[in-house]
Amino acid sequence: MSKKVILGMSGGVDSSVSAILLKEAGYEVVGLFMKNWEEKDEDGVCTSTEDAEDAKRVANQLGFPCYTINFEKEYWDRVFTYFLDEYKKGRTPNPDVMCNQEIKFNAFLDYALKLDADYIAMGHYAQVMEKDGQYLLLRGKDDNKDQSYFLSRIGQKALSKTIFPIGHLEKSEVREIANRYELYTAKKKDSTGICFIGERDFDEFLDKYLLSTPGKIIDVDGEKIGEHTGLIHYTLGQRKGIGIGGVGTGEPWFVAGKSLKNNILYVAQGEKHPSLYSTSMIGEDPAWILDKSPEFPLKCTAKFRYRQKDIPVTVSELPDGTLSIIYDNPVKAVTPGQVAVLYQGAVCLGSSIIKSIEPLDKKYSFINID
């Protein structure tokens, strides 16, 4: 008797091709479209409705059932509320990481197991490998599409029940398979941005949910050079959209820090300005792929944002359970609220949330988020 797999279908090409590969491998496939957010775009169109229809078209084409499951309440409670709370603290969260941790590999998994599924499957570019009874999370074969960063807080329970059918493929190969099968989604472009914001103006979206209080823009040497529109609209290392020009040397300005207490945005001029760099960070709420934490001190590599090149680091555990992560070389724009993901070669070890950073030059410590 064939094993039953419940496939998370997004209405895109990756999950569509995942369905093909699962069926070719002999699995009984059931598609499930997750409805996490309900809101129309500028043209009055609900994109989740369109995506659900695309998922069902592909399922009909390939001959398996596809249903819609509503996780809007779980998404609001576990992901969106966290997203807003982080912005209130002056930090820059990563809701896609939290969505995987709380919805796709938690609420979705629990629902699938209640339906007697043997496995769940997702169209992520990542791989799972079993070794000595433990499940390892590996990078996807396609370096440019690897999504292990976003899966870095998934534990053993989920990994033991998860299949990533396209993790061993390049994106070009996925498109090729979709074209060969003449899938409805073969030419559909990849979705970009955070799912509940989509292609809309990000600042406008934040203003809908959070209060923006304008305040001073001050350079890291103490001179006022402008006004900001609200600290929630800026993130460390940001260059575009600060709204200052024609000041100083003519080099671009970058966000260097924030003071929530005084509602000040700190900026620095020039991309090599020392205030933009840090030498180490403290990570809170560590999550490990294996059931136990690694041995410390740990020499490994880290990514502090998606698509960043791996950076050699040394990780130690502090008495309060947070992590000290020291970089081999200074790194620009390591941002509180984002996720520090740790790797040993191709293996993702886990991650922690960036709590604070240690500036390259101690005289700029005052610009840390307070």
Secondary structure, DSSP 8 states (H G I E B T S, - for coil): ---EEEEEE-SSHHHHHHHHHHHHTT-EEEEEEEE----B-TTS-BHHHHHHHHHHHHHHHHT--EEEEE-HHHHIIIIIHHHHHHHHTT----HHHHHIIIIIIIIHHHHHHHTT-SEEE---SEEEEEETTEEEEEE-S-TTT--GGGGTT--HHHHTTEE-TTTTS-HHHHHHHHHHTT-TTTT-----S-TTTTTS-HHHHHHHHS----EEEEETTS-EEEEES-GGG--TT--TT----S-TTSS-EEEEEEETTTTEEEEEESTT-GGGEEEEEEEEEEEESSSS---SSEEEEEESSTT---EEEEEEE-TTS-EEEEEEEEEE---TTSEEEEEETTEEEEEEEEEEEEESSGGGGGGS--
